[in-house]
Amino acid sequence: MPGGVGGAGASPAPTRFGGEQTTACKRGTAARLRPYFSILSRRLLKRGIFTSQADLKAQLLAFIERYNPTAKPFAWTHQGKPLTK
């Protein structure tokens, strides 16, 4: 029964904001991408001047070409200790 509740092929339930419900896997992926988008925002998007969508795309691809050769994995610094005692 495709599209049925909880069955194979069921689509994710929409949230009240119109998007899909977030799964743990999606949250983990977002957490790994957040530092990269922070760097992108600080180095390109905040001070960039884009005359068109094509210009934005060209500058974004140029940034990626400059960033990738020197990129290093982000270090996870959390020690797993509770924040309160």
TAZI-V875966 format. One record per helix or strand of 3 or more residues. SS is the DSSP state (H for helix, E for strand). FROM is the first residue (numbers start at 0). LEN is the number of residues. Records with the same first field share a line. If there is no record, write none. Layout:
SS: FROM-LEN / FROM-LEN
This chain:
H: 23-22 / 52-16
